Amino acid sequence: MLKEQYEKSLKTIDFLKNRMTIQPKVAIVLGSGLGGLTKCMEILDEIPYTEIPNFPVSTVKGHKGTLIFGRINQVDVVVLNGRFHYYEGYPMDIVTYPEMVFAGLGVKILILSNAAGGMNPTFQVGDIMLIRDHINFFGTNPLIGPNDDNLGPRFPNMSEVYSARLRKLARQKARENNIHLQEGVYLGVTGPCFETPSEYKAYFLLGADAVGMSTVPEAIVGVYRGMEVFALSVITDLGVVGQVMEATHEEVLQAANSAEPKMIQLISEMMPEL
């Protein structure tokens, strides 16, 4: 599967290299309701997914569906404005297709963002959580299938999926800019259902602080392809025992939008030192 995914990505990579006027060092994947990061960018090129050969199309509200090349705080970036979810019916090789493309474009750092339900009782709606580690509850893995050693190792080391260097930098920039930053473990599930109270309780007992429907497969492929991975969650609803919220997707988008300025500031401040 990985080899087929890579071979398919070559046409995409060739198309994008012919369009690129910069060499992006950083790729950023924008989660639900977090598309406002593009407002702080110097946009050099914005390409609808429908115009990119072999590229999937996002079907979820809050995910615009464009690939953007530009600069944030003088750093060359490529931004995925709308990701692909397993619950949309896409297989894992499509969910992680952008990460395979980013690696082929020479990207060194992968920044992932998402909206998540918070289970840690110290969390509040609107908090930003720095992802320290993850638990894969998707029931599958994007690396299943014959391996191509030219792409990455058969058995990737997952002892530090989320870069300790970048987490340290994020904590430093958060302190300097008075941004309240939580830190914890993200548990990835398939969705599309929001969690039951019993599921929230079980996930918290397993050691998770937040739960969401993305990020884990992308981070796995990022590590596999040799990129340095960094990820943030916006806590958009609570699954704390005794106060589970009846979340809707619209409320999740609203909460993500309210936290967006803090996330934009944090990522922008980190850029020069990446």
QUIBEL-V926266 format. One record per residue. SS is DSSP state (a for helix, b for strand, c for the rest). PSI is psi in whole degrees, -180 to 180 (999 if undefined). D_LAST is the distance of its C-alpha to the last C-alpha in Angstrom with 2 decimals. Layout:
SS_PSI_D_LAST, SS_PSI_D_LAST
//
This chain:
c_-42_31.90, a_-42_28.53, a_-43_30.13, a_-40_31.73, a_-45_28.54, a_-45_26.77, a_-38_29.80, a_-37_29.93, a_-20_26.29, a_-38_27.04, a_-40_28.98, a_-47_26.21, a_-44_23.63, a_-44_26.19, a_-46_26.89, a_-37_23.28, a_-33_22.63, a_-20_25.75, a_-27_24.50, c_137_20.94, c_1_20.53, c_168_16.79, c_96_14.72, c_130_12.19, c_-30_8.94, b_137_8.52, b_136_11.77, b_127_12.81, b_119_16.23, b_129_18.16, c_-173_20.83, c_124_24.25, c_11_24.53, c_19_20.86, a_-11_21.25, a_-13_21.02, a_-29_17.27, a_-20_18.53, a_-22_20.33, a_7_17.33, c_151_16.38, b_105_17.80, b_123_19.55, b_-31_20.56, b_135_22.25, b_119_23.25, b_120_25.23, b_142_27.41, a_-33_27.28, a_-17_30.99, a_-5_30.46, c_123_28.13, c_133_30.18, c_9_30.24, c_138_27.73, c_175_28.82, c_130_29.55, c_143_28.58, c_6_31.68, c_137_30.44, c_135_30.85, c_-2_27.61, c_107_25.89, c_-44_26.35, c_44_26.03, b_150_24.03, b_125_21.15, b_129_19.25, b_135_17.40, b_-156_15.89, b_142_13.24, b_118_11.61, c_45_11.09, c_8_11.38, b_132_8.80, b_128_11.03, b_159_11.44, b_133_14.42, b_128_15.80, b_102_18.60, b_75_20.82, c_108_23.20, c_179_22.94, c_131_25.83, c_149_27.50, a_-36_29.86, a_-14_32.40, a_-6_32.77, c_2_34.54, c_140_31.87, c_166_31.76, a_-30_28.60, a_-21_28.05, a_-42_27.85, a_-39_25.75, c_11_23.03, a_-43_23.83, a_-37_20.73, a_-37_18.49, a_-39_20.78, a_-45_20.47, a_-45_16.67, a_-40_16.79, a_-24_19.55, c_-5_17.62, c_15_15.06, c_138_12.15, c_-30_9.75, b_130_8.11, b_119_10.83, b_123_10.91, b_142_14.57, b_154_16.66, b_165_20.35, b_135_23.44, b_156_25.09, b_132_28.22, b_133_27.92, c_-19_30.29, c_127_29.26, c_-13_31.93, c_-7_29.56, c_151_27.65, c_155_28.65, c_132_28.35, c_-10_25.35, c_152_23.23, b_128_19.62, b_124_19.22, b_122_16.14, b_118_17.21, b_-34_17.70, b_173_19.89, b_164_22.26, b_125_25.93, b_107_27.02, c_23_30.23, c_-19_30.33, c_9_33.06, c_180_31.51, c_136_28.50, c_-10_26.87, c_3_27.29, c_136_31.07, c_174_33.09, c_138_33.44, c_149_30.30, c_109_29.16, c_-17_27.75, c_-20_26.10, c_-38_23.78, c_172_23.05, c_150_25.04, c_-41_28.11, c_83_27.17, c_144_23.39, c_120_22.34, c_23_21.35, c_-21_21.16, c_73_17.44, c_-45_16.73, b_114_14.01, c_122_11.32, a_-35_12.45, a_-46_9.28, a_-32_7.58, a_-39_11.09, a_-43_11.39, a_-41_8.52, a_-43_10.27, a_-40_13.54, a_-48_12.80, a_-33_11.92, a_-43_14.89, a_-45_17.14, a_-27_16.38, c_14_17.22, c_43_20.05, c_122_18.77, c_118_20.75, b_118_18.65, b_168_20.61, b_141_19.59, b_-169_21.60, b_132_22.68, b_131_22.90, b_125_26.02, b_129_26.20, c_167_29.63, c_-35_31.19, c_-170_32.57, c_-2_33.91, c_140_35.99, c_161_34.57, c_150_35.26, c_161_38.65, a_-38_39.06, a_-36_39.91, a_-45_36.80, a_-47_34.61, a_-45_36.56, a_-43_36.28, a_-39_32.53, a_-40_32.07, a_-27_34.47, c_-11_32.40, c_8_29.42, c_145_27.51, c_-23_26.36, b_156_25.78, b_141_27.04, b_-179_26.19, c_28_26.98, c_-160_23.75, c_-49_20.32, a_-51_21.82, a_-39_22.90, a_-41_19.68, a_-40_17.67, a_-47_20.36, a_-35_20.11, a_-47_16.32, a_-45_16.88, a_-40_19.95, c_7_18.32, c_15_15.66, c_151_12.54, b_125_10.12, b_139_11.42, b_141_10.80, b_145_13.78, b_142_15.59, b_139_19.34, b_125_21.41, b_110_24.71, b_-14_27.30, b_165_30.44, b_137_31.82, c_40_33.56, c_138_34.55, c_126_37.99, c_-13_40.59, c_44_38.50, c_127_37.34, c_148_36.73, c_85_38.33, c_146_35.22, c_162_35.43, a_-35_32.76, a_-39_33.41, a_-36_32.84, a_-46_29.57, a_-41_28.41, a_-44_29.69, a_-39_27.88, a_-41_24.56, a_-36_25.15, a_-30_25.91, a_-11_22.65, a_-45_20.61, a_-38_20.05, a_-42_18.39, a_-41_15.99, a_-46_15.25, a_-44_14.69, a_-48_12.38, a_-42_10.06, a_-42_10.45, a_-31_9.83, a_-29_6.46, a_-51_5.37, c_-20_5.75, c_11_3.78, c_999_0.00
//
